[in-house]
Structures are given as structure tokens and as C-alpha cells.
Amino acid sequence: MEHAETSTEINVRISTNDTNGTFEIIKVEDENKYYPRTHYLLIETQLKSHSWSSENASTSTSKIKIRATYLYGSEGIYKSGSLISEMGGEMESYRQTVRLTNGAVLVNDSMQGLHVGTYIFHKIVAWAKQFDPSYKIVPISVIAGDAYKENKDRRNKLYTNSGIRFIWDGPIGMQGTSDPTLMVSDLIAYANWPNIHKDYGMRSLDIMWQETATLKEKARAYKTAKRYYRLAYNTITKRLKVIAGLLSIPLCIGCLLLGFALGKVVG
């Protein structure tokens, strides 16, 4: 009896996901000589990665998202919690590309010109430079609508300092698309923000807690005052009712006497 020989092919596939988040607090100083201001921002960095591999192939993706949120400062506590900026990027190994934006590179109007955008974009570029130097940079588009006087140079310097070259469509510096041949190796992790410092001592949190405690104390005082005035109002109302009642007694007596007198006259 003959036995047929068979072979079994095993193909193992492995998929992994990883998420990591960090935060820091930065102190941003506006050194305007007429109106100097100080701001504290919370910078949240979220990293997500996914990898898939088998005996024959492997691929991976990685994403970064950075959010800047106003904590405390010269803008006042009313602005606390408001979003100042959000930027992101993505790497796709199967396409061999790295994206440096999540659709926009924007900073809240009140914080423009204070290097907040430079600080965040530096983090994205530094993250991107860990990948294969030959990976292409997904083209970035800029529009003429953003090239107004105060913003054009600031916007263009942000990209130029990071090693990103543009092919302009029309007047230089107005609108265009970044060079499609740019690679990760062309990127520069530009770092220059003399007015921004990390708040290692978490002083901003202490200030926020103090401000919160003050507001709570004011709220308690307001509630106490409210109870006092309500009690005073109720007391005055009761007194007025009593006075009105007392005033009505002579009037009633007068009416009775008048009626009695009229009765005699008529009778």
C-alpha cells in the first residue's frame, strides 16, 4: 500500500496596535512692550501605530496628533479650556509616504505670532524623521486666502525653516504646493521659540487651583448674600402686610360710623 505524502503550509499573520499619550505645560510670553502677556498652554501628544506582518510581507502605519489647549494666563479664566491649535501627521509604509498635516496648520488668532505653531510643527517633523529617509512627503498645499499681510511670511517661514520647498502657482509666496520629490531626509527639525518655556514646576496648575478656590469662595459668599436678601425681602413683605392690615382697621371703623350716621339721617 502506498501512502501519498502531503505538506502543510502555515502562514502566520501578526497584527499589533499601540497607543501612547503624553502631556506637558508650556509658558508662552508675549513680549509686547505696550501690553506684555503670559499664557500657559497644555500640549497633548497622542501617538497611534498599527503593524501587520506575515511570512511574506509586513506593513505599518503611524499617526500623531498634537493639541494645544489654553489653561491660564492674561486671556483670563474665561478662555480656559479653549482649543488653541491642533495638528497631526501620518506615516504609511505600504505607500512609503509621510504626511505632515491633518488637513490644516492653524493657530487661534489670539496666539498667532508667538511661535506656538513652530513649537507644535517641530514635534511633528521630529516624529517624521524617525522613518525611512527615502519615504516621500505628501505634498502640502497653501492658498492665497491665508497669505494676508500678517500671516504670509509667518506661514512660509514655518515651512521653509523645516526644509519644505514650494512650487508656487502665480506670485511667489502666495499659493502653491510643496515639491512632490521631497523626502523625509530633506526635513529639518527647526527649533526656535525664545518666548516659550516648559512649565516644569506646574506653576500654572497652582495658579488655576488658587483661582478656582477664589471663585468657589465668591460663589459661597454670593449664595450667603442671596439667602440674606431673600430673608430680608420676606421679612419686609410680612411687615408691609401687617402695616396694611393695621391701616385698614381705622378705615373700616370710619366706614361703619359713616354708614351709621347716614342711616340716622335717612331714617
SEFI-216076 format. One record per atom (N, C-alpha, C): residue number from 0; residue in three letters; atom name; x, y, z. Coordinates in steps of 0.2 Angstrom, whole numbers. Example, Ala and Ser with C-alpha at 12.3 -4.5 7.8 and 13.67 -1.06 7.14 Angstrom:
% residues 2
seq:type:atom:c1:c2:c3
0:ALA:N:66:-28:39
0:ALA:CA:62:-22:39
0:ALA:C:66:-16:39
1:SER:N:64:-11:35
1:SER:CA:68:-5:36
1:SER:C:64:0:39
***
This chain:
% residues 267
seq:type:atom:c1:c2:c3
0:MET:N:4:-6:0
0:MET:CA:0:0:0
0:MET:C:4:6:0
1:GLU:N:3:11:-4
1:GLU:CA:7:17:-5
1:GLU:C:3:22:-1
2:HIS:N:7:27:2
2:HIS:CA:4:32:6
2:HIS:C:6:39:2
3:ALA:N:1:43:1
3:ALA:CA:3:49:-3
3:ALA:C:5:54:3
4:GLU:N:11:57:1
4:GLU:CA:14:62:5
4:GLU:C:11:69:4
5:THR:N:9:72:10
5:THR:CA:6:79:9
5:THR:C:10:84:14
6:SER:N:10:90:11
6:SER:CA:14:95:15
6:SER:C:9:101:17
7:THR:N:10:103:23
7:THR:CA:5:108:26
7:THR:C:9:115:26
8:GLU:N:6:120:23
8:GLU:CA:9:127:23
8:GLU:C:6:131:28
9:ILE:N:10:133:33
9:ILE:CA:7:138:38
9:ILE:C:9:145:37
10:ASN:N:4:149:37
10:ASN:CA:6:156:36
10:ASN:C:3:160:42
11:VAL:N:8:163:46
11:VAL:CA:6:166:52
11:VAL:C:6:173:51
12:ARG:N:0:176:53
12:ARG:CA:-1:184:52
12:ARG:C:-1:187:59
13:ILE:N:2:192:60
13:ILE:CA:3:195:67
13:ILE:C:1:203:66
14:SER:N:-4:205:70
14:SER:CA:-6:212:70
14:SER:C:-6:215:77
15:THR:N:-3:221:77
15:THR:CA:-2:224:84
15:THR:C:-4:231:83
16:ASN:N:-7:234:89
16:ASN:CA:-9:241:89
16:ASN:C:-6:244:96
17:ASP:N:-4:250:95
17:ASP:CA:-1:253:101
17:ASP:C:-3:260:101
18:THR:N:-5:263:107
18:THR:CA:-7:270:108
18:THR:C:-3:272:114
19:ASN:N:0:278:113
19:ASN:CA:4:282:118
19:ASN:C:2:289:119
20:GLY:N:1:292:125
20:GLY:CA:0:299:125
20:GLY:C:4:302:131
21:THR:N:6:308:129
21:THR:CA:10:312:134
21:THR:C:7:319:134
22:PHE:N:9:323:140
22:PHE:CA:7:330:140
22:PHE:C:12:334:143
23:GLU:N:12:340:142
23:GLU:CA:17:345:145
23:GLU:C:13:352:145
24:ILE:N:16:356:150
24:ILE:CA:13:363:150
24:ILE:C:18:368:148
25:ILE:N:17:372:144
25:ILE:CA:22:377:142
25:ILE:C:19:384:144
26:LYS:N:24:388:145
26:LYS:CA:23:395:147
26:LYS:C:25:400:140
27:VAL:N:20:403:138
27:VAL:CA:21:407:132
27:VAL:C:21:415:134
28:GLU:N:26:418:132
28:GLU:CA:26:425:134
28:GLU:C:26:430:128
29:ASP:N:21:434:128
29:ASP:CA:20:439:123
29:ASP:C:24:446:125
30:GLU:N:30:447:122
30:GLU:CA:34:452:125
30:GLU:C:32:459:122
31:ASN:N:26:460:120
31:ASN:CA:24:467:118
31:ASN:C:25:472:123
32:LYS:N:29:477:121
32:LYS:CA:31:482:126
32:LYS:C:25:486:129
33:TYR:N:20:487:125
33:TYR:CA:14:491:127
33:TYR:C:9:486:131
34:TYR:N:9:480:130
34:TYR:CA:4:475:133
34:TYR:C:7:468:134
35:PRO:N:12:468:138
35:PRO:CA:15:461:139
35:PRO:C:10:456:142
36:ARG:N:10:450:140
36:ARG:CA:5:445:142
36:ARG:C:9:438:143
37:THR:N:6:434:147
37:THR:CA:9:427:149
37:THR:C:3:422:148
38:HIS:N:4:417:145
38:HIS:CA:-1:412:144
38:HIS:C:2:405:146
39:TYR:N:-2:401:148
39:TYR:CA:0:394:150
39:TYR:C:-4:389:145
40:LEU:N:-1:385:142
40:LEU:CA:-5:380:137
40:LEU:C:-3:373:139
41:LEU:N:-8:369:138
41:LEU:CA:-7:362:139
41:LEU:C:-6:359:132
42:ILE:N:-1:355:131
42:ILE:CA:1:352:125
42:ILE:C:0:344:126
43:GLU:N:-5:342:122
43:GLU:CA:-6:334:122
43:GLU:C:-3:331:116
44:THR:N:1:326:117
44:THR:CA:3:322:111
44:THR:C:1:315:111
45:GLN:N:-3:313:106
45:GLN:CA:-5:306:105
45:GLN:C:-2:303:99
46:LEU:N:1:297:101
46:LEU:CA:4:293:96
46:LEU:C:0:286:95
47:LYS:N:-2:284:89
47:LYS:CA:-5:278:87
47:LYS:C:-1:274:82
48:SER:N:0:268:83
48:SER:CA:3:264:77
48:SER:C:0:257:77
49:HIS:N:0:255:70
49:HIS:CA:-3:248:69
49:HIS:C:2:245:64
50:SER:N:3:239:66
50:SER:CA:8:235:61
50:SER:C:5:228:60
51:TRP:N:6:226:54
51:TRP:CA:4:219:52
51:TRP:C:9:216:48
52:SER:N:10:209:50
52:SER:CA:16:206:46
52:SER:C:14:198:45
53:SER:N:17:195:40
53:SER:CA:16:188:39
53:SER:C:23:186:36
54:GLU:N:23:180:34
54:GLU:CA:29:177:32
54:GLU:C:32:180:25
55:ASN:N:27:183:22
55:ASN:CA:29:186:15
55:ASN:C:29:193:15
56:ALA:N:26:197:20
56:ALA:CA:25:204:19
56:ALA:C:24:207:26
57:SER:N:25:213:26
57:SER:CA:24:217:33
57:SER:C:22:224:31
58:THR:N:18:227:35
58:THR:CA:16:234:34
58:THR:C:15:238:40
59:SER:N:15:244:40
59:SER:CA:14:248:47
59:SER:C:11:255:45
60:THR:N:7:257:50
60:THR:CA:5:264:49
60:THR:C:6:268:56
61:SER:N:7:274:56
61:SER:CA:8:278:62
61:SER:C:5:285:62
62:LYS:N:2:287:67
62:LYS:CA:-1:293:67
62:LYS:C:1:297:73
63:ILE:N:1:304:73
63:ILE:CA:2:308:78
63:ILE:C:-3:314:78
64:LYS:N:-5:316:84
64:LYS:CA:-10:321:85
64:LYS:C:-8:325:91
65:ILE:N:-7:332:90
65:ILE:CA:-5:337:95
65:ILE:C:-10:342:96
66:ARG:N:-12:343:102
66:ARG:CA:-17:348:104
66:ARG:C:-14:353:109
67:ALA:N:-16:359:107
67:ALA:CA:-14:364:112
67:ALA:C:-20:367:115
68:THR:N:-21:367:122
68:THR:CA:-27:370:125
68:THR:C:-25:375:130
69:TYR:N:-29:381:130
69:TYR:CA:-27:386:135
69:TYR:C:-29:384:142
70:LEU:N:-24:385:146
70:LEU:CA:-25:383:153
70:LEU:C:-27:390:157
71:TYR:N:-22:394:157
71:TYR:CA:-22:400:161
71:TYR:C:-18:406:159
72:GLY:N:-19:412:160
72:GLY:CA:-15:417:158
72:GLY:C:-19:424:157
73:SER:N:-15:428:154
73:SER:CA:-18:435:153
73:SER:C:-25:435:149
74:GLU:N:-26:430:145
74:GLU:CA:-33:430:142
74:GLU:C:-39:429:147
75:GLY:N:-37:427:153
75:GLY:CA:-42:427:158
75:GLY:C:-45:420:159
76:ILE:N:-48:418:164
76:ILE:CA:-50:412:165
76:ILE:C:-56:410:161
77:TYR:N:-59:414:158
77:TYR:CA:-65:413:153
77:TYR:C:-63:409:147
78:LYS:N:-56:410:145
78:LYS:CA:-53:406:140
78:LYS:C:-51:399:141
79:SER:N:-50:398:148
79:SER:CA:-48:391:150
79:SER:C:-52:386:146
80:GLY:N:-48:381:144
80:GLY:CA:-51:375:140
80:GLY:C:-52:376:133
81:SER:N:-51:382:130
81:SER:CA:-52:383:123
81:SER:C:-46:380:119
82:LEU:N:-48:378:113
82:LEU:CA:-43:375:109
82:LEU:C:-39:380:105
83:ILE:N:-32:380:106
83:ILE:CA:-28:385:103
83:ILE:C:-26:382:96
84:SER:N:-24:376:96
84:SER:CA:-21:373:89
84:SER:C:-22:365:90
85:GLU:N:-23:362:84
85:GLU:CA:-22:355:83
85:GLU:C:-19:353:76
86:MET:N:-14:349:77
86:MET:CA:-10:347:71
86:MET:C:-9:340:71
87:GLY:N:-7:337:65
87:GLY:CA:-6:330:65
87:GLY:C:-2:327:59
88:GLY:N:0:321:59
88:GLY:CA:3:318:54
88:GLY:C:2:311:53
89:GLU:N:4:308:48
89:GLU:CA:3:300:47
89:GLU:C:8:297:43
90:MET:N:11:291:44
90:MET:CA:15:288:40
90:MET:C:12:281:38
91:GLU:N:13:280:32
91:GLU:CA:10:273:29
91:GLU:C:16:270:25
92:SER:N:18:264:28
92:SER:CA:24:261:25
92:SER:C:22:258:18
93:TYR:N:16:255:17
93:TYR:CA:14:252:11
93:TYR:C:14:257:5
94:ARG:N:13:264:7
94:ARG:CA:14:269:2
94:ARG:C:21:272:2
95:GLN:N:24:271:7
95:GLN:CA:31:274:8
95:GLN:C:30:282:8
96:THR:N:25:284:12
96:THR:CA:24:291:12
96:THR:C:23:293:20
97:VAL:N:25:300:21
97:VAL:CA:24:303:27
97:VAL:C:20:309:26
98:ARG:N:14:310:30
98:ARG:CA:10:316:29
98:ARG:C:12:321:35
99:LEU:N:13:327:34
99:LEU:CA:15:332:40
99:LEU:C:9:336:42
100:THR:N:3:335:39
100:THR:CA:-3:339:42
100:THR:C:-9:334:42
101:ASN:N:-14:337:46
101:ASN:CA:-20:333:46
101:ASN:C:-25:337:42
102:GLY:N:-23:341:38
102:GLY:CA:-28:345:33
102:GLY:C:-27:352:34
103:ALA:N:-24:354:40
103:ALA:CA:-23:362:41
103:ALA:C:-17:363:46
104:VAL:N:-14:368:46
104:VAL:CA:-9:370:51
104:VAL:C:-12:377:53
105:LEU:N:-16:377:59
105:LEU:CA:-19:383:61
105:LEU:C:-18:384:68
106:VAL:N:-17:391:70
106:VAL:CA:-17:393:77
106:VAL:C:-22:398:78
107:ASN:N:-25:398:84
107:ASN:CA:-30:403:86
107:ASN:C:-27:410:85
108:ASP:N:-32:414:82
108:ASP:CA:-29:421:81
108:ASP:C:-26:425:87
109:SER:N:-29:423:93
109:SER:CA:-26:427:99
109:SER:C:-19:425:100
110:MET:N:-16:419:97
110:MET:CA:-10:416:99
110:MET:C:-5:416:93
111:GLN:N:-7:419:88
111:GLN:CA:-3:419:82
111:GLN:C:3:424:83
112:GLY:N:9:422:80
112:GLY:CA:15:426:80
112:GLY:C:19:425:87
113:LEU:N:17:420:91
113:LEU:CA:20:418:97
113:LEU:C:24:412:97
114:HIS:N:25:409:91
114:HIS:CA:29:403:90
114:HIS:C:26:397:92
115:VAL:N:19:397:94
115:VAL:CA:16:391:96
115:VAL:C:15:386:90
116:GLY:N:14:389:84
116:GLY:CA:14:384:78
116:GLY:C:21:381:77
117:THR:N:26:385:77
117:THR:CA:33:382:76
117:THR:C:34:377:82
118:TYR:N:32:378:88
118:TYR:CA:33:373:93
118:TYR:C:30:366:91
119:ILE:N:24:367:89
119:ILE:CA:20:360:88
119:ILE:C:22:357:81
120:PHE:N:24:361:76
120:PHE:CA:26:358:70
120:PHE:C:33:355:71
121:HIS:N:37:358:75
121:HIS:CA:43:355:76
121:HIS:C:42:347:79
122:LYS:N:38:347:83
122:LYS:CA:36:340:86
122:LYS:C:34:335:80
123:ILE:N:30:337:76
123:ILE:CA:28:333:70
123:ILE:C:34:331:66
124:VAL:N:38:336:64
124:VAL:CA:44:335:60
124:VAL:C:49:330:63
125:ALA:N:50:331:70
125:ALA:CA:54:327:73
125:ALA:C:52:320:73
126:TRP:N:45:319:74
126:TRP:CA:42:312:74
126:TRP:C:43:309:67
127:ALA:N:42:313:62
127:ALA:CA:43:311:55
127:ALA:C:50:308:53
128:LYS:N:55:311:56
128:LYS:CA:62:310:54
128:LYS:C:64:303:57
129:GLN:N:60:300:61
129:GLN:CA:62:293:63
129:GLN:C:61:288:58
130:PHE:N:57:289:53
130:PHE:CA:55:284:47
130:PHE:C:60:284:42
131:ASP:N:59:280:37
131:ASP:CA:64:278:32
131:ASP:C:66:285:28
132:PRO:N:72:287:28
132:PRO:CA:74:293:25
132:PRO:C:71:294:17
133:SER:N:70:288:14
133:SER:CA:68:289:7
133:SER:C:60:290:6
134:TYR:N:57:289:12
134:TYR:CA:49:290:11
134:TYR:C:48:297:9
135:LYS:N:43:297:4
135:LYS:CA:41:304:1
135:LYS:C:36:308:6
136:ILE:N:37:314:6
136:ILE:CA:32:319:9
136:ILE:C:26:320:5
137:VAL:N:20:319:8
137:VAL:CA:14:320:4
137:VAL:C:14:328:3
138:PRO:N:13:330:-3
138:PRO:CA:13:337:-4
138:PRO:C:8:341:0
139:ILE:N:10:347:2
139:ILE:CA:6:352:6
139:ILE:C:4:357:2
140:SER:N:-2:359:2
140:SER:CA:-5:365:-2
140:SER:C:-6:371:3
141:VAL:N:-4:377:0
141:VAL:CA:-6:383:4
141:VAL:C:-10:387:-1
142:ILE:N:-14:391:2
142:ILE:CA:-19:395:-3
142:ILE:C:-18:403:-2
143:ALA:N:-20:407:-7
143:ALA:CA:-19:414:-7
143:ALA:C:-23:417:-1
144:GLY:N:-29:414:1
144:GLY:CA:-33:417:6
144:GLY:C:-29:417:13
145:ASP:N:-24:413:14
145:ASP:CA:-20:413:20
145:ASP:C:-14:418:20
146:ALA:N:-13:421:14
146:ALA:CA:-7:425:13
146:ALA:C:-8:432:14
147:TYR:N:-12:434:19
147:TYR:CA:-13:441:21
147:TYR:C:-7:443:24
148:LYS:N:-7:450:24
148:LYS:CA:0:453:26
148:LYS:C:3:450:33
149:GLU:N:-1:449:38
149:GLU:CA:2:447:44
149:GLU:C:4:440:44
150:ASN:N:1:436:40
150:ASN:CA:2:429:40
150:ASN:C:6:426:35
151:LYS:N:7:429:29
151:LYS:CA:11:426:23
151:LYS:C:18:424:25
152:ASP:N:22:429:28
152:ASP:CA:29:427:29
152:ASP:C:29:422:35
153:ARG:N:25:423:40
153:ARG:CA:25:418:46
153:ARG:C:23:411:43
154:ARG:N:18:410:39
154:ARG:CA:17:404:36
154:ARG:C:22:401:32
155:ASN:N:25:405:28
155:ASN:CA:30:402:23
155:ASN:C:37:401:27
156:LYS:N:38:405:32
156:LYS:CA:44:403:36
156:LYS:C:44:397:40
157:LEU:N:38:395:42
157:LEU:CA:36:389:46
157:LEU:C:39:383:42
158:TYR:N:36:383:35
158:TYR:CA:38:378:31
158:TYR:C:45:378:28
159:THR:N:48:384:26
159:THR:CA:54:384:24
159:THR:C:60:382:29
160:ASN:N:59:384:35
160:ASN:CA:63:383:41
160:ASN:C:63:375:42
161:SER:N:58:372:40
161:SER:CA:58:364:41
161:SER:C:60:361:35
162:GLY:N:63:364:30
162:GLY:CA:66:361:24
162:GLY:C:61:359:19
163:ILE:N:55:362:19
163:ILE:CA:50:361:14
163:ILE:C:50:366:9
164:ARG:N:51:364:2
164:ARG:CA:51:369:-3
164:ARG:C:44:369:-7
165:PHE:N:42:375:-10
165:PHE:CA:36:375:-13
165:PHE:C:37:377:-20
166:ILE:N:32:374:-24
166:ILE:CA:31:376:-31
166:ILE:C:25:381:-32
167:TRP:N:27:387:-33
167:TRP:CA:22:392:-32
167:TRP:C:18:393:-39
168:ASP:N:11:394:-38
168:ASP:CA:6:395:-43
168:ASP:C:5:402:-44
169:GLY:N:9:406:-47
169:GLY:CA:7:413:-48
169:GLY:C:13:417:-44
170:PRO:N:11:422:-41
170:PRO:CA:16:426:-37
170:PRO:C:19:422:-32
171:ILE:N:26:423:-31
171:ILE:CA:29:419:-26
171:ILE:C:27:421:-19
172:GLY:N:26:415:-15
172:GLY:CA:24:416:-8
172:GLY:C:16:416:-7
173:MET:N:12:416:-12
173:MET:CA:5:417:-11
173:MET:C:2:410:-11
174:GLN:N:2:406:-16
174:GLN:CA:-1:400:-16
174:GLN:C:3:395:-20
175:GLY:N:2:388:-18
175:GLY:CA:6:383:-22
175:GLY:C:6:377:-18
176:THR:N:10:372:-20
176:THR:CA:10:365:-17
176:THR:C:18:364:-16
177:SER:N:19:360:-11
177:SER:CA:26:358:-9
177:SER:C:29:353:-14
178:ASP:N:35:353:-15
178:ASP:CA:39:349:-20
178:ASP:C:37:342:-19
179:PRO:N:34:339:-24
179:PRO:CA:32:332:-23
179:PRO:C:38:327:-23
180:THR:N:44:329:-24
180:THR:CA:50:325:-23
180:THR:C:53:325:-16
181:LEU:N:50:329:-12
181:LEU:CA:53:330:-5
181:LEU:C:53:323:-2
182:MET:N:58:321:2
182:MET:CA:58:315:6
182:MET:C:60:317:13
183:VAL:N:59:312:17
183:VAL:CA:60:313:25
183:VAL:C:67:315:26
184:SER:N:72:313:22
184:SER:CA:79:316:23
184:SER:C:79:323:22
185:ASP:N:75:326:18
185:ASP:CA:75:334:17
185:ASP:C:72:338:23
186:LEU:N:69:335:28
186:LEU:CA:66:338:33
186:LEU:C:71:341:38
187:ILE:N:69:346:41
187:ILE:CA:74:349:46
187:ILE:C:69:351:52
188:ALA:N:71:348:58
188:ALA:CA:68:349:64
188:ALA:C:69:355:67
189:TYR:N:67:361:64
189:TYR:CA:69:368:66
189:TYR:C:66:369:73
190:ALA:N:70:371:78
190:ALA:CA:68:373:84
190:ALA:C:70:380:86
191:ASN:N:66:385:87
191:ASN:CA:67:391:89
191:ASN:C:61:395:92
192:TRP:N:60:395:98
192:TRP:CA:55:398:101
192:TRP:C:57:401:108
193:PRO:N:61:407:107
193:PRO:CA:64:410:113
193:PRO:C:59:412:119
194:ASN:N:53:413:117
194:ASN:CA:47:415:122
194:ASN:C:43:410:125
195:ILE:N:45:404:123
195:ILE:CA:41:398:126
195:ILE:C:46:394:130
196:HIS:N:43:392:136
196:HIS:CA:47:388:141
196:HIS:C:43:383:144
197:LYS:N:45:377:145
197:LYS:CA:41:372:149
197:LYS:C:40:374:156
198:ASP:N:34:372:158
198:ASP:CA:32:374:165
198:ASP:C:34:368:169
199:TYR:N:40:366:171
199:TYR:CA:42:360:174
199:TYR:C:39:360:181
200:GLY:N:38:366:184
200:GLY:CA:36:367:191
200:GLY:C:28:366:192
201:MET:N:25:366:186
201:MET:CA:17:366:186
201:MET:C:14:372:189
202:ARG:N:18:378:189
202:ARG:CA:15:384:192
202:ARG:C:8:386:190
203:SER:N:7:384:183
203:SER:CA:1:386:180
203:SER:C:-5:382:184
204:LEU:N:-4:376:186
204:LEU:CA:-9:372:189
204:LEU:C:-10:375:196
205:ASP:N:-5:377:199
205:ASP:CA:-6:380:206
205:ASP:C:-10:387:205
206:ILE:N:-9:391:200
206:ILE:CA:-12:397:199
206:ILE:C:-20:395:198
207:MET:N:-21:390:194
207:MET:CA:-28:388:192
207:MET:C:-32:386:198
208:TRP:N:-28:382:202
208:TRP:CA:-32:380:208
208:TRP:C:-33:386:213
209:GLN:N:-29:390:213
209:GLN:CA:-30:396:218
209:GLN:C:-36:400:215
210:GLU:N:-36:401:208
210:GLU:CA:-41:405:205
210:GLU:C:-48:401:206
211:THR:N:-48:395:206
211:THR:CA:-54:391:207
211:THR:C:-56:391:214
212:ALA:N:-52:391:219
212:ALA:CA:-53:392:226
212:ALA:C:-56:399:227
213:THR:N:-54:404:224
213:THR:CA:-56:411:224
213:THR:C:-63:411:222
214:LEU:N:-64:408:216
214:LEU:CA:-71:408:213
214:LEU:C:-76:404:217
215:LYS:N:-74:399:220
215:LYS:CA:-78:395:225
215:LYS:C:-80:399:231
216:GLU:N:-75:403:233
216:GLU:CA:-77:407:239
216:GLU:C:-82:412:237
217:LYS:N:-81:415:231
217:LYS:CA:-85:421:229
217:LYS:C:-92:418:228
218:ALA:N:-93:412:226
218:ALA:CA:-99:409:224
218:ALA:C:-103:407:231
219:ARG:N:-99:405:236
219:ARG:CA:-102:404:243
219:ARG:C:-104:410:246
220:ALA:N:-100:416:245
220:ALA:CA:-102:422:248
220:ALA:C:-109:425:244
221:TYR:N:-109:423:238
221:TYR:CA:-115:426:234
221:TYR:C:-121:422:236
222:LYS:N:-120:415:237
222:LYS:CA:-126:411:240
222:LYS:C:-128:414:247
223:THR:N:-123:415:251
223:THR:CA:-125:418:258
223:THR:C:-129:424:257
224:ALA:N:-126:429:253
224:ALA:CA:-129:435:252
224:ALA:C:-136:435:249
225:LYS:N:-137:430:245
225:LYS:CA:-143:429:242
225:LYS:C:-149:426:247
226:ARG:N:-146:422:251
226:ARG:CA:-151:420:257
226:ARG:C:-153:425:261
227:TYR:N:-148:430:263
227:TYR:CA:-149:435:267
227:TYR:C:-154:440:264
228:TYR:N:-153:442:258
228:TYR:CA:-158:446:255
228:TYR:C:-165:443:254
229:ARG:N:-165:437:253
229:ARG:CA:-172:434:252
229:ARG:C:-175:434:259
230:LEU:N:-171:433:264
230:LEU:CA:-174:433:271
230:LEU:C:-177:440:272
231:ALA:N:-172:445:271
231:ALA:CA:-174:452:272
231:ALA:C:-180:454:268
232:TYR:N:-181:451:262
232:TYR:CA:-187:453:257
232:TYR:C:-193:450:260
233:ASN:N:-192:444:263
233:ASN:CA:-198:440:265
233:ASN:C:-200:444:272
234:THR:N:-196:446:276
234:THR:CA:-197:450:282
234:THR:C:-201:456:281
235:ILE:N:-198:460:276
235:ILE:CA:-201:467:274
235:ILE:C:-208:466:271
236:THR:N:-209:460:267
236:THR:CA:-215:459:264
236:THR:C:-220:457:270
237:LYS:N:-218:454:275
237:LYS:CA:-223:452:280
237:LYS:C:-225:458:284
238:ARG:N:-220:463:285
238:ARG:CA:-221:469:289
238:ARG:C:-226:473:285
239:LEU:N:-225:474:279
239:LEU:CA:-229:478:275
239:LEU:C:-237:475:275
240:LYS:N:-237:469:275
240:LYS:CA:-244:466:276
240:LYS:C:-247:468:282
241:VAL:N:-243:467:288
241:VAL:CA:-246:469:294
241:VAL:C:-248:476:295
242:ILE:N:-243:481:292
242:ILE:CA:-245:488:292
242:ILE:C:-251:489:288
243:ALA:N:-252:486:282
243:ALA:CA:-258:487:278
243:ALA:C:-264:485:282
244:GLY:N:-263:479:285
244:GLY:CA:-269:477:289
244:GLY:C:-271:482:295
245:LEU:N:-266:485:298
245:LEU:CA:-267:489:303
245:LEU:C:-270:496:300
246:LEU:N:-268:498:295
246:LEU:CA:-271:504:292
246:LEU:C:-278:503:289
247:SER:N:-280:497:288
247:SER:CA:-287:495:286
247:SER:C:-292:495:291
248:ILE:N:-289:495:298
248:ILE:CA:-294:494:303
248:ILE:C:-298:501:304
249:PRO:N:-294:507:305
249:PRO:CA:-297:513:305
249:PRO:C:-302:515:299
250:LEU:N:-300:513:294
250:LEU:CA:-304:514:288
250:LEU:C:-311:510:288
251:CYS:N:-310:504:291
251:CYS:CA:-316:500:292
251:CYS:C:-321:503:297
252:ILE:N:-318:506:302
252:ILE:CA:-322:509:308
252:ILE:C:-325:515:305
253:GLY:N:-321:519:301
253:GLY:CA:-324:525:298
253:GLY:C:-330:524:294
254:CYS:N:-329:518:290
254:CYS:CA:-335:517:285
254:CYS:C:-341:515:289
255:LEU:N:-340:511:295
255:LEU:CA:-345:509:299
255:LEU:C:-349:515:302
256:LEU:N:-345:520:305
256:LEU:CA:-348:526:308
256:LEU:C:-352:530:303
257:LEU:N:-348:530:297
257:LEU:CA:-352:534:291
257:LEU:C:-358:531:289
258:GLY:N:-358:525:289
258:GLY:CA:-365:521:287
258:GLY:C:-370:522:293
259:PHE:N:-368:522:299
259:PHE:CA:-372:523:305
259:PHE:C:-375:530:304
260:ALA:N:-371:535:303
260:ALA:CA:-373:542:303
260:ALA:C:-378:543:297
261:LEU:N:-377:540:291
261:LEU:CA:-381:541:285
261:LEU:C:-388:537:287
262:GLY:N:-388:532:291
262:GLY:CA:-394:528:292
262:GLY:C:-398:532:296
263:LYS:N:-395:536:301
263:LYS:CA:-400:540:305
263:LYS:C:-403:546:301
264:VAL:N:-399:549:297
264:VAL:CA:-401:554:293
264:VAL:C:-407:552:288
265:VAL:N:-406:547:285
265:VAL:CA:-411:544:281
265:VAL:C:-417:542:285
266:GLY:N:-416:539:291
266:GLY:CA:-422:536:295
266:GLY:C:-425:542:298
***
